Amino acid sequence: MNIMLNNYCNLKCSYCFASCDPKNKVNISNDNYEYIINFFKKSVHADLRLLGGEPTLHPNFEKWVNQGIDDPFFQRIQIFTNAIALDHTISRSIVDNKVSFLINLNGPNVIGENLYNKTIENVESLLFEYRRKNIEPQVTLGINIFEPDFKYKYIIEQSKKLKLKTIRYSITVPSDNTQNGSLEHYESFVSKLVEFLDDCHRNEISPHVDCNNPPKCIFSNEQLVNFIYSGFDLIRKGICSPVMDIRTDLSVARCFVFEDYLSVNIKDFNTVQDVNDFFLTEIDSKRYNNPPFDQCPGCRFWEEKKCIGGCLGYSIRGKSSTC
């Protein structure tokens, strides 16, 4: 369960499916944050997952991370950030055995050389603090794949340079109606995606697929066998469970894709598990009754329930809706 500390960001990525309207900046209040913390404790939910918007921009970000570090109840604190505002002073304050980072690393062709260099400088400082404290760095770089001929060499080069062994990747959900979650949309990524995965393998980096897992049918049998041989989790990826986002007003959505489809308020539930069960019943249970693509019926991967390719939003919301 994620806590959205705010709804605004210091980037404006063309592929982003979050609503980060710079004209309507909202930070989560002290009272609402405290309510969530107490809700987690009542639920025996010992993970803090902080995101936004861009969570590092919240005025209480550093304070709340340190409170989580000092609180023996919380076992893990995960921060989702682009690292642009994660300067050396903040890193020095919040690096701890409990704390891990997933850093969305846009390439210089996306955010420009200056912001890219600033991001790398901040990541280097973050890693320095981990190592200074004799802690194995808990940092993963991530790439959002939003165009078929995507540039990826930079993230492999930085992972090698920074001695990081994993890369998180995900094909972004289309943010308009031009692609409609079609199988052809996914097929357009195959060539470059296979190249990226092979390059990771050659450089002894483990690529970990996040949400929106590509459907198996878009790959050749030879490619699928190679993925298995290389140990890529794209093949073994299980059904995505609800990753719930608590927004600044305490409303909860199953994930960003469903934020305007079905949301509730945590005040209407007793525990985190209750919220999870609600979304499992109302959304996730419908997955196999609603194929995401027209080509799914009759496909052996689909019929044998060995494929969960495509965004769940395509299955539940309908292929003609915007996700």
Phi and psi in degrees as GROMACS dihedral restraints (atoms count N, CA, C in turn):
[ dihedral_restraints ]
;  ai    aj    ak    al  type     phi  dphi    fc
    3     4     5     6     1   -96.8    20    10
    4     5     6     7     1   145.6    20    10
    6     7     8     9     1  -106.9    20    10
    7     8     9    10     1   117.2    20    10
    9    10    11    12     1   -82.9    20    10
   10    11    12    13     1   108.0    20    10
   12    13    14    15     1   -73.2    20    10
   13    14    15    16     1   -25.6    20    10
   15    16    17    18     1  -158.2    20    10
   16    17    18    19     1   176.8    20    10
   18    19    20    21     1  -120.5    20    10
   19    20    21    22     1    19.6    20    10
   21    22    23    24     1  -132.0    20    10
   22    23    24    25     1   163.3    20    10
   24    25    26    27     1  -140.9    20    10
   25    26    27    28     1   162.0    20    10
   27    28    29    30     1   -96.7    20    10
   28    29    30    31     1     9.6    20    10
   30    31    32    33     1  -126.9    20    10
   31    32    33    34     1   165.7    20    10
   33    34    35    36     1  -135.5    20    10
   34    35    36    37     1    74.9    20    10
   36    37    38    39     1   -72.8    20    10
   37    38    39    40     1   134.4    20    10
   39    40    41    42     1   -63.8    20    10
   40    41    42    43     1   -26.1    20    10
   42    43    44    45     1   -91.3    20    10
   43    44    45    46     1    -5.9    20    10
   45    46    47    48     1   -68.2    20    10
   46    47    48    49     1   132.9    20    10
   48    49    50    51     1   -98.0    20    10
   49    50    51    52     1     0.7    20    10
   51    52    53    54     1   -83.8    20    10
   52    53    54    55     1   150.9    20    10
   54    55    56    57     1   -90.0    20    10
   55    56    57    58     1    95.6    20    10
   57    58    59    60     1  -116.7    20    10
   58    59    60    61     1    66.6    20    10
   60    61    62    63     1   -73.4    20    10
   61    62    63    64     1   112.9    20    10
   63    64    65    66     1   -64.0    20    10
   64    65    66    67     1   -16.5    20    10
   66    67    68    69     1   -85.2    20    10
   67    68    69    70     1    -7.8    20    10
   69    70    71    72     1  -133.9    20    10
   70    71    72    73     1    62.0    20    10
   72    73    74    75     1   -75.3    20    10
   73    74    75    76     1   127.9    20    10
   75    76    77    78     1  -132.6    20    10
   76    77    78    79     1   129.8    20    10
   78    79    80    81     1  -103.9    20    10
   79    80    81    82     1   145.7    20    10
   81    82    83    84     1   -66.5    20    10
   82    83    84    85     1   140.2    20    10
   84    85    86    87     1   -79.9    20    10
   85    86    87    88     1   162.7    20    10
   87    88    89    90     1   -58.5    20    10
   88    89    90    91     1   -43.4    20    10
   90    91    92    93     1   -63.7    20    10
   91    92    93    94     1   -43.7    20    10
   93    94    95    96     1   -68.3    20    10
   94    95    96    97     1   -38.6    20    10
   96    97    98    99     1   -64.0    20    10
   97    98    99   100     1   -42.8    20    10
   99   100   101   102     1   -64.2    20    10
  100   101   102   103     1   -37.5    20    10
  102   103   104   105     1   -61.0    20    10
  103   104   105   106     1   -43.8    20    10
  105   106   107   108     1   -62.7    20    10
  106   107   108   109     1   -44.6    20    10
  108   109   110   111     1   -59.0    20    10
  109   110   111   112     1   -44.3    20    10
  111   112   113   114     1   -67.3    20    10
  112   113   114   115     1   -35.9    20    10
  114   115   116   117     1   -63.4    20    10
  115   116   117   118     1   -42.0    20    10
  117   118   119   120     1   -63.1    20    10
  118   119   120   121     1   -42.9    20    10
  120   121   122   123     1   -66.2    20    10
  121   122   123   124     1   -40.3    20    10
  123   124   125   126     1   -63.5    20    10
  124   125   126   127     1   -29.9    20    10
  126   127   128   129     1   -88.2    20    10
  127   128   129   130     1    -4.6    20    10
  129   130   131   132     1    54.1    20    10
  130   131   132   133     1    47.0    20    10
  132   133   134   135     1  -107.5    20    10
  133   134   135   136     1   100.3    20    10
  135   136   137   138     1   -95.1    20    10
  136   137   138   139     1    15.6    20    10
  138   139   140   141     1  -108.6    20    10
  139   140   141   142     1   133.8    20    10
  141   142   143   144     1  -109.5    20    10
  142   143   144   145     1   120.9    20    10
  144   145   146   147     1  -122.5    20    10
  145   146   147   148     1   112.1    20    10
  147   148   149   150     1  -109.8    20    10
  148   149   150   151     1   126.3    20    10
  150   151   152   153     1  -146.2    20    10
  151   152   153   154     1  -173.7    20    10
  153   154   155   156     1  -136.9    20    10
  154   155   156   157     1  -140.5    20    10
  156   157   158   159     1    30.8    20    10
  157   158   159   160     1  -146.2    20    10
  159   160   161   162     1  -115.9    20    10
  160   161   162   163     1   106.4    20    10
  162   163   164   165     1   -63.0    20    10
  163   164   165   166     1   -28.8    20    10
  165   166   167   168     1   -67.0    20    10
  166   167   168   169     1   -12.5    20    10
  168   169   170   171     1   -84.3    20    10
  169   170   171   172     1   -12.7    20    10
  171   172   173   174     1   -69.0    20    10
  172   173   174   175     1   134.3    20    10
  174   175   176   177     1   -60.5    20    10
  175   176   177   178     1   -22.6    20    10
  177   178   179   180     1  -101.9    20    10
  178   179   180   181     1    10.5    20    10
  180   181   182   183     1   -54.2    20    10
  181   182   183   184     1   -56.7    20    10
  183   184   185   186     1   -60.9    20    10
  184   185   186   187     1   -42.7    20    10
  186   187   188   189     1   -61.2    20    10
  187   188   189   190     1   -45.8    20    10
  189   190   191   192     1   -71.6    20    10
  190   191   192   193     1   -34.8    20    10
  192   193   194   195     1   -63.7    20    10
  193   194   195   196     1   -43.4    20    10
  195   196   197   198     1   -66.2    20    10
  196   197   198   199     1   -34.1    20    10
  198   199   200   201     1   -63.1    20    10
  199   200   201   202     1   -40.3    20    10
  201   202   203   204     1   -65.2    20    10
  202   203   204   205     1   -38.0    20    10
  204   205   206   207     1   -63.6    20    10
  205   206   207   208     1   -43.2    20    10
  207   208   209   210     1   -76.8    20    10
  208   209   210   211     1   -18.4    20    10
  210   211   212   213     1   -85.5    20    10
  211   212   213   214     1   115.1    20    10
  213   214   215   216     1   -64.3    20    10
  214   215   216   217     1   -15.5    20    10
  216   217   218   219     1   -65.8    20    10
  217   218   219   220     1   -42.1    20    10
  219   220   221   222     1   -82.4    20    10
  220   221   222   223     1   128.9    20    10
  222   223   224   225     1   -97.9    20    10
  223   224   225   226     1   -31.6    20    10
  225   226   227   228     1  -138.9    20    10
  226   227   228   229     1   140.0    20    10
  228   229   230   231     1  -129.6    20    10
  229   230   231   232     1   115.6    20    10
  231   232   233   234     1  -112.9    20    10
  232   233   234   235     1   132.8    20    10
  234   235   236   237     1  -117.2    20    10
  235   236   237   238     1   126.2    20    10
  237   238   239   240     1  -103.5    20    10
  238   239   240   241     1   115.1    20    10
  240   241   242   243     1  -150.0    20    10
  241   242   243   244     1   159.6    20    10
  243   244   245   246     1   -93.7    20    10
  244   245   246   247     1    -4.4    20    10
  246   247   248   249     1    70.3    20    10
  247   248   249   250     1     4.0    20    10
  249   250   251   252     1   -66.0    20    10
  250   251   252   253     1   -35.2    20    10
  252   253   254   255     1   -99.1    20    10
  253   254   255   256     1     6.0    20    10
  255   256   257   258     1   -87.8    20    10
  256   257   258   259     1    74.0    20    10
  258   259   260   261     1   -78.2    20    10
  259   260   261   262     1   177.2    20    10
  261   262   263   264     1   -60.7    20    10
  262   263   264   265     1   -37.7    20    10
  264   265   266   267     1   -63.1    20    10
  265   266   267   268     1   -44.0    20    10
  267   268   269   270     1   -66.9    20    10
  268   269   270   271     1   -44.7    20    10
  270   271   272   273     1   -58.2    20    10
  271   272   273   274     1   -45.0    20    10
  273   274   275   276     1   -59.4    20    10
  274   275   276   277     1   -34.2    20    10
  276   277   278   279     1   -76.4    20    10
  277   278   279   280     1   -35.8    20    10
  279   280   281   282     1  -111.4    20    10
  280   281   282   283     1    -5.3    20    10
  282   283   284   285     1   -66.8    20    10
  283   284   285   286     1   129.4    20    10
  285   286   287   288     1  -161.3    20    10
  286   287   288   289     1   162.3    20    10
  288   289   290   291     1   -57.2    20    10
  289   290   291   292     1   -30.5    20    10
  291   292   293   294     1   -75.3    20    10
  292   293   294   295     1   -22.9    20    10
  294   295   296   297     1   -98.9    20    10
  295   296   297   298     1   131.1    20    10
  297   298   299   300     1  -129.1    20    10
  298   299   300   301     1   160.2    20    10
  300   301   302   303     1  -130.2    20    10
  301   302   303   304     1   134.2    20    10
  303   304   305   306     1  -111.0    20    10
  304   305   306   307     1   112.3    20    10
  306   307   308   309     1  -106.7    20    10
  307   308   309   310     1   116.6    20    10
  309   310   311   312     1   -76.1    20    10
  310   311   312   313     1   107.2    20    10
  312   313   314   315     1  -101.8    20    10
  313   314   315   316     1    96.2    20    10
  315   316   317   318     1   -73.9    20    10
  316   317   318   319     1   146.1    20    10
  318   319   320   321     1   -76.6    20    10
  319   320   321   322     1   164.4    20    10
  321   322   323   324     1   -62.1    20    10
  322   323   324   325     1   -24.9    20    10
  324   325   326   327     1   -72.1    20    10
  325   326   327   328     1   -16.3    20    10
  327   328   329   330     1   -97.9    20    10
  328   329   330   331     1   -46.3    20    10
  330   331   332   333     1  -110.6    20    10
  331   332   333   334     1    -1.8    20    10
  333   334   335   336     1    91.8    20    10
  334   335   336   337     1   156.2    20    10
  336   337   338   339     1   -63.0    20    10
  337   338   339   340     1   -41.5    20    10
  339   340   341   342     1   -63.6    20    10
  340   341   342   343     1   -50.4    20    10
  342   343   344   345     1   -66.5    20    10
  343   344   345   346     1   -35.6    20    10
  345   346   347   348     1   -63.6    20    10
  346   347   348   349     1   -46.6    20    10
  348   349   350   351     1   -63.8    20    10
  349   350   351   352     1   -37.2    20    10
  351   352   353   354     1   -65.0    20    10
  352   353   354   355     1   -41.1    20    10
  354   355   356   357     1   -60.9    20    10
  355   356   357   358     1   -47.1    20    10
  357   358   359   360     1   -62.8    20    10
  358   359   360   361     1   -40.3    20    10
  360   361   362   363     1   -60.5    20    10
  361   362   363   364     1   -41.9    20    10
  363   364   365   366     1   -69.1    20    10
  364   365   366   367     1   -37.3    20    10
  366   367   368   369     1   -65.6    20    10
  367   368   369   370     1   -40.6    20    10
  369   370   371   372     1   -61.3    20    10
  370   371   372   373     1   -40.8    20    10
  372   373   374   375     1   -65.3    20    10
  373   374   375   376     1   -39.9    20    10
  375   376   377   378     1   -61.2    20    10
  376   377   378   379     1   -47.0    20    10
  378   379   380   381     1   -64.6    20    10
  379   380   381   382     1   -37.5    20    10
  381   382   383   384     1   -59.5    20    10
  382   383   384   385     1   -41.3    20    10
  384   385   386   387     1   -66.4    20    10
  385   386   387   388     1   -40.2    20    10
  387   388   389   390     1   -58.4    20    10
  388   389   390   391     1   -49.4    20    10
  390   391   392   393     1   -71.3    20    10
  391   392   393   394     1   -32.1    20    10
  393   394   395   396     1   -63.4    20    10
  394   395   396   397     1   -33.3    20    10
  396   397   398   399     1   -91.5    20    10
  397   398   399   400     1    11.0    20    10
  399   400   401   402     1    57.5    20    10
  400   401   402   403     1    40.1    20    10
  402   403   404   405     1  -115.0    20    10
  403   404   405   406     1   132.2    20    10
  405   406   407   408     1   -62.6    20    10
  406   407   408   409     1   123.8    20    10
  408   409   410   411     1   -56.0    20    10
  409   410   411   412     1   127.4    20    10
  411   412   413   414     1  -104.7    20    10
  412   413   414   415     1    69.5    20    10
  414   415   416   417     1  -132.5    20    10
  415   416   417   418     1   129.8    20    10
  417   418   419   420     1  -124.5    20    10
  418   419   420   421     1   132.2    20    10
  420   421   422   423     1   -89.5    20    10
  421   422   423   424     1   143.1    20    10
  423   424   425   426     1  -126.8    20    10
  424   425   426   427     1   148.9    20    10
  426   427   428   429     1  -127.6    20    10
  427   428   429   430     1   131.2    20    10
  429   430   431   432     1   -98.5    20    10
  430   431   432   433     1   120.2    20    10
  432   433   434   435     1   -95.1    20    10
  433   434   435   436     1   111.7    20    10
  435   436   437   438     1  -124.3    20    10
  436   437   438   439     1     0.9    20    10
  438   439   440   441     1  -145.5    20    10
  439   440   441   442     1   145.4    20    10
  441   442   443   444     1   -55.8    20    10
  442   443   444   445     1   -40.6    20    10
  444   445   446   447     1   -96.6    20    10
  445   446   447   448     1    55.5    20    10
  447   448   449   450     1   -73.7    20    10
  448   449   450   451     1   148.1    20    10
  450   451   452   453     1   -89.3    20    10
  451   452   453   454     1   129.2    20    10
  453   454   455   456     1  -134.8    20    10
  454   455   456   457     1   -11.2    20    10
  456   457   458   459     1   -55.0    20    10
  457   458   459   460     1   -35.5    20    10
  459   460   461   462     1   -60.5    20    10
  460   461   462   463     1   -38.7    20    10
  462   463   464   465     1   -75.6    20    10
  463   464   465   466     1   -31.5    20    10
  465   466   467   468     1   -69.7    20    10
  466   467   468   469     1   -42.3    20    10
  468   469   470   471     1   -61.5    20    10
  469   470   471   472     1   -43.8    20    10
  471   472   473   474     1   -69.2    20    10
  472   473   474   475     1   -38.4    20    10
  474   475   476   477     1   -61.2    20    10
  475   476   477   478     1   -41.8    20    10
  477   478   479   480     1   -66.7    20    10
  478   479   480   481     1   -45.5    20    10
  480   481   482   483     1   -61.9    20    10
  481   482   483   484     1   -40.1    20    10
  483   484   485   486     1   -89.2    20    10
  484   485   486   487     1    -1.8    20    10
  486   487   488   489     1    61.8    20    10
  487   488   489   490     1    43.6    20    10
  489   490   491   492     1  -105.1    20    10
  490   491   492   493     1   136.2    20    10
  492   493   494   495     1  -101.6    20    10
  493   494   495   496     1    -3.3    20    10
  495   496   497   498     1  -133.0    20    10
  496   497   498   499     1   150.4    20    10
  498   499   500   501     1  -131.0    20    10
  499   500   501   502     1   129.8    20    10
  501   502   503   504     1   -92.3    20    10
  502   503   504   505     1   134.8    20    10
  504   505   506   507     1  -137.6    20    10
  505   506   507   508     1   154.5    20    10
  507   508   509   510     1  -158.2    20    10
  508   509   510   511     1   137.1    20    10
  510   511   512   513     1   -76.8    20    10
  511   512   513   514     1   126.6    20    10
  513   514   515   516     1   -71.1    20    10
  514   515   516   517     1   152.5    20    10
  516   517   518   519     1   -77.1    20    10
  517   518   519   520     1   129.9    20    10
  519   520   521   522     1   -54.2    20    10
  520   521   522   523     1   135.4    20    10
  522   523   524   525     1  -100.9    20    10
  523   524   525   526     1     9.2    20    10
  525   526   527   528     1  -142.4    20    10
  526   527   528   529     1  -176.6    20    10
  528   529   530   531     1   -91.2    20    10
  529   530   531   532     1     6.1    20    10
  531   532   533   534     1   -74.7    20    10
  532   533   534   535     1   -26.2    20    10
  534   535   536   537     1  -107.2    20    10
  535   536   537   538     1   -31.1    20    10
  537   538   539   540     1    56.2    20    10
  538   539   540   541     1    27.5    20    10
  540   541   542   543     1    65.4    20    10
  541   542   543   544     1    30.7    20    10
  543   544   545   546     1   -72.9    20    10
  544   545   546   547     1   155.9    20    10
  546   547   548   549     1   -62.9    20    10
  547   548   549   550     1   -33.5    20    10
  549   550   551   552     1   -61.5    20    10
  550   551   552   553     1   -33.1    20    10
  552   553   554   555     1   -59.9    20    10
  553   554   555   556     1   -45.8    20    10
  555   556   557   558     1   -69.4    20    10
  556   557   558   559     1   -38.9    20    10
  558   559   560   561     1   -60.5    20    10
  559   560   561   562     1   -29.4    20    10
  561   562   563   564     1   -67.5    20    10
  562   563   564   565     1   -16.2    20    10
  564   565   566   567     1   -93.8    20    10
  565   566   567   568     1    -9.8    20    10
  567   568   569   570     1   -56.5    20    10
  568   569   570   571     1   -52.9    20    10
  570   571   572   573     1   -55.6    20    10
  571   572   573   574     1   -51.4    20    10
  573   574   575   576     1   -72.4    20    10
  574   575   576   577     1   -34.3    20    10
  576   577   578   579     1   -64.8    20    10
  577   578   579   580     1   -43.3    20    10
  579   580   581   582     1   -62.8    20    10
  580   581   582   583     1   -41.2    20    10
  582   583   584   585     1   -60.9    20    10
  583   584   585   586     1   -44.1    20    10
  585   586   587   588     1   -61.6    20    10
  586   587   588   589     1   -47.3    20    10
  588   589   590   591     1   -64.4    20    10
  589   590   591   592     1   -42.2    20    10
  591   592   593   594     1   -63.2    20    10
  592   593   594   595     1   -38.6    20    10
  594   595   596   597     1   -65.6    20    10
  595   596   597   598     1   -40.1    20    10
  597   598   599   600     1   -59.2    20    10
  598   599   600   601     1   -45.6    20    10
  600   601   602   603     1   -62.2    20    10
  601   602   603   604     1   -43.4    20    10
  603   604   605   606     1   -62.2    20    10
  604   605   606   607     1   -30.4    20    10
  606   607   608   609     1   -98.0    20    10
  607   608   609   610     1    13.4    20    10
  609   610   611   612     1    57.4    20    10
  610   611   612   613     1    41.1    20    10
  612   613   614   615     1  -114.8    20    10
  613   614   615   616     1   135.0    20    10
  615   616   617   618     1   -90.5    20    10
  616   617   618   619     1   115.8    20    10
  618   619   620   621     1   -86.8    20    10
  619   620   621   622     1   128.0    20    10
  621   622   623   624     1  -116.3    20    10
  622   623   624   625     1   117.6    20    10
  624   625   626   627     1   -75.5    20    10
  625   626   627   628     1   138.9    20    10
  627   628   629   630     1   -97.6    20    10
  628   629   630   631     1  -137.2    20    10
  630   631   632   633     1   -74.8    20    10
  631   632   633   634     1   172.9    20    10
  633   634   635   636     1    60.9    20    10
  634   635   636   637     1    50.3    20    10
  636   637   638   639     1   -60.9    20    10
  637   638   639   640     1   130.3    20    10
  639   640   641   642     1   -62.1    20    10
  640   641   642   643     1   138.6    20    10
  642   643   644   645     1   -65.1    20    10
  643   644   645   646     1   143.8    20    10
  645   646   647   648     1   -64.6    20    10
  646   647   648   649     1   -30.3    20    10
  648   649   650   651     1   -66.9    20    10
  649   650   651   652     1   -14.5    20    10
  651   652   653   654     1   -80.1    20    10
  652   653   654   655     1   -10.2    20    10
  654   655   656   657     1  -102.6    20    10
  655   656   657   658     1   152.1    20    10
  657   658   659   660     1   -74.6    20    10
  658   659   660   661     1   162.9    20    10
  660   661   662   663     1   -59.4    20    10
  661   662   663   664     1   -38.7    20    10
  663   664   665   666     1   -63.5    20    10
  664   665   666   667     1   -41.5    20    10
  666   667   668   669     1   -66.0    20    10
  667   668   669   670     1   -41.0    20    10
  669   670   671   672     1   -63.3    20    10
  670   671   672   673     1   -42.5    20    10
  672   673   674   675     1   -62.6    20    10
  673   674   675   676     1   -40.3    20    10
  675   676   677   678     1   -64.9    20    10
  676   677   678   679     1   -38.7    20    10
  678   679   680   681     1   -61.7    20    10
  679   680   681   682     1   -43.0    20    10
  681   682   683   684     1   -62.8    20    10
  682   683   684   685     1   -46.6    20    10
  684   685   686   687     1   -59.3    20    10
  685   686   687   688     1   -38.8    20    10
  687   688   689   690     1   -81.7    20    10
  688   689   690   691     1   -10.0    20    10
  690   691   692   693     1    79.2    20    10
  691   692   693   694     1    22.7    20    10
  693   694   695   696     1   -71.1    20    10
  694   695   696   697     1   134.5    20    10
  696   697   698   699     1   -76.8    20    10
  697   698   699   700     1    -1.3    20    10
  699   700   701   702     1   -57.9    20    10
  700   701   702   703     1   -32.2    20    10
  702   703   704   705     1   -80.3    20    10
  703   704   705   706     1   -39.3    20    10
  705   706   707   708     1   -91.3    20    10
  706   707   708   709     1    -3.7    20    10
  708   709   710   711     1   -53.9    20    10
  709   710   711   712     1   125.9    20    10
  711   712   713   714     1   -87.7    20    10
  712   713   714   715     1  -178.7    20    10
  714   715   716   717     1   -63.4    20    10
  715   716   717   718     1   131.5    20    10
  717   718   719   720     1   -72.0    20    10
  718   719   720   721     1   128.8    20    10
  720   721   722   723     1   -87.6    20    10
  721   722   723   724     1   164.1    20    10
  723   724   725   726     1   -57.2    20    10
  724   725   726   727     1   122.7    20    10
  726   727   728   729     1  -108.0    20    10
  727   728   729   730     1    94.7    20    10
  729   730   731   732     1   -85.2    20    10
  730   731   732   733     1   138.1    20    10
  732   733   734   735     1  -108.3    20    10
  733   734   735   736     1   118.1    20    10
  735   736   737   738     1   -89.6    20    10
  736   737   738   739     1   119.6    20    10
  738   739   740   741     1   -89.0    20    10
  739   740   741   742     1   175.2    20    10
  741   742   743   744     1   -60.8    20    10
  742   743   744   745     1   -24.9    20    10
  744   745   746   747     1   -96.4    20    10
  745   746   747   748     1    11.1    20    10
  747   748   749   750     1    76.2    20    10
  748   749   750   751     1     5.4    20    10
  750   751   752   753     1   -73.8    20    10
  751   752   753   754     1   155.3    20    10
  753   754   755   756     1  -131.3    20    10
  754   755   756   757     1   134.3    20    10
  756   757   758   759     1  -120.9    20    10
  757   758   759   760     1   154.0    20    10
  759   760   761   762     1   -59.8    20    10
  760   761   762   763     1   -40.3    20    10
  762   763   764   765     1  -167.6    20    10
  763   764   765   766     1   177.6    20    10
  765   766   767   768     1   -57.2    20    10
  766   767   768   769     1   -36.4    20    10
  768   769   770   771     1   -59.5    20    10
  769   770   771   772     1   -30.5    20    10
  771   772   773   774     1  -104.1    20    10
  772   773   774   775     1    13.8    20    10
  774   775   776   777     1   -65.8    20    10
  775   776   777   778     1   -27.3    20    10
  777   778   779   780     1  -107.7    20    10
  778   779   780   781     1    10.8    20    10
  780   781   782   783     1   -99.3    20    10
  781   782   783   784     1   -48.2    20    10
  783   784   785   786     1  -156.6    20    10
  784   785   786   787     1   119.2    20    10
  786   787   788   789     1  -137.5    20    10
  787   788   789   790     1   156.6    20    10
  789   790   791   792     1  -134.7    20    10
  790   791   792   793     1  -174.7    20    10
  792   793   794   795     1  -123.0    20    10
  793   794   795   796     1   136.3    20    10
  795   796   797   798     1   -64.6    20    10
  796   797   798   799     1   -19.0    20    10
  798   799   800   801     1   -68.7    20    10
  799   800   801   802     1   -13.9    20    10
  801   802   803   804     1   -90.9    20    10
  802   803   804   805     1     4.2    20    10
  804   805   806   807     1  -128.9    20    10
  805   806   807   808     1   158.3    20    10
  807   808   809   810     1   -90.3    20    10
  808   809   810   811     1   -34.5    20    10
  810   811   812   813     1  -143.5    20    10
  811   812   813   814     1   167.3    20    10
  813   814   815   816     1   -60.2    20    10
  814   815   816   817     1   -40.4    20    10
  816   817   818   819     1   -61.6    20    10
  817   818   819   820     1   -36.0    20    10
  819   820   821   822     1   -62.7    20    10
  820   821   822   823     1   -41.4    20    10
  822   823   824   825     1   -66.5    20    10
  823   824   825   826     1   -44.3    20    10
  825   826   827   828     1   -57.8    20    10
  826   827   828   829     1   -46.7    20    10
  828   829   830   831     1   -63.4    20    10
  829   830   831   832     1   -35.6    20    10
  831   832   833   834     1   -60.6    20    10
  832   833   834   835     1   -47.8    20    10
  834   835   836   837     1   -71.1    20    10
  835   836   837   838     1   -32.9    20    10
  837   838   839   840     1   -59.7    20    10
  838   839   840   841     1   -41.4    20    10
  840   841   842   843     1   -74.2    20    10
  841   842   843   844     1   -44.6    20    10
  843   844   845   846     1   -82.9    20    10
  844   845   846   847     1   -24.5    20    10
  846   847   848   849     1  -124.5    20    10
  847   848   849   850     1   -61.7    20    10
  849   850   851   852     1   -64.0    20    10
  850   851   852   853     1   -32.1    20    10
  852   853   854   855     1   -64.5    20    10
  853   854   855   856     1   -16.6    20    10
  855   856   857   858     1   -90.1    20    10
  856   857   858   859     1    -1.4    20    10
  858   859   860   861     1   -53.0    20    10
  859   860   861   862     1   -55.4    20    10
  861   862   863   864     1   -81.8    20    10
  862   863   864   865     1    -0.9    20    10
  864   865   866   867     1   -92.9    20    10
  865   866   867   868     1    -7.6    20    10
  867   868   869   870     1  -137.4    20    10
  868   869   870   871     1    87.3    20    10
  870   871   872   873     1   -58.5    20    10
  871   872   873   874     1   138.5    20    10
  873   874   875   876     1   -71.9    20    10
  874   875   876   877     1   -24.0    20    10
  876   877   878   879     1  -128.2    20    10
  877   878   879   880     1   151.8    20    10
  879   880   881   882     1   -61.4    20    10
  880   881   882   883     1   -27.5    20    10
  882   883   884   885     1   -82.9    20    10
  883   884   885   886     1    -5.2    20    10
  885   886   887   888     1   -65.6    20    10
  886   887   888   889     1   -48.1    20    10
  888   889   890   891     1   -57.8    20    10
  889   890   891   892     1   126.3    20    10
  891   892   893   894     1    96.2    20    10
  892   893   894   895     1   -17.4    20    10
  894   895   896   897     1   -73.4    20    10
  895   896   897   898     1   133.7    20    10
  897   898   899   900     1   -64.3    20    10
  898   899   900   901     1   -34.0    20    10
  900   901   902   903     1   -65.2    20    10
  901   902   903   904     1   -41.2    20    10
  903   904   905   906     1   -72.1    20    10
  904   905   906   907     1   -45.6    20    10
  906   907   908   909     1   -63.4    20    10
  907   908   909   910     1   -33.4    20    10
  909   910   911   912     1   -89.7    20    10
  910   911   912   913     1     5.5    20    10
  912   913   914   915     1    54.5    20    10
  913   914   915   916     1    41.9    20    10
  915   916   917   918     1  -111.5    20    10
  916   917   918   919     1    12.8    20    10
  918   919   920   921     1  -137.5    20    10
  919   920   921   922     1   127.3    20    10
  921   922   923   924     1  -121.9    20    10
  922   923   924   925     1    32.9    20    10
  924   925   926   927     1   -63.1    20    10
  925   926   927   928     1   150.2    20    10
  927   928   929   930     1    86.6    20    10
  928   929   930   931     1   157.4    20    10
  930   931   932   933     1   -68.0    20    10
  931   932   933   934     1   136.1    20    10
  933   934   935   936     1   -56.8    20    10
  934   935   936   937     1   -29.4    20    10
  936   937   938   939     1   -58.4    20    10
  937   938   939   940     1   -32.0    20    10
  939   940   941   942     1   -66.4    20    10
  940   941   942   943     1   -34.2    20    10
  942   943   944   945     1   -72.5    20    10
  943   944   945   946     1   -46.1    20    10
  945   946   947   948     1   -87.7    20    10
  946   947   948   949     1   -41.2    20    10
  948   949   950   951     1   -81.3    20    10
  949   950   951   952     1   -20.1    20    10
  951   952   953   954     1   102.3    20    10
  952   953   954   955     1   143.8    20    10
  954   955   956   957     1   -69.8    20    10
  955   956   957   958     1   -12.7    20    10
  957   958   959   960     1   -97.4    20    10
  958   959   960   961     1     0.5    20    10
  960   961   962   963     1   -95.7    20    10
  961   962   963   964     1   160.8    20    10
  963   964   965   966     1   -83.6    20    10
  964   965   966   967     1   136.5    20    10
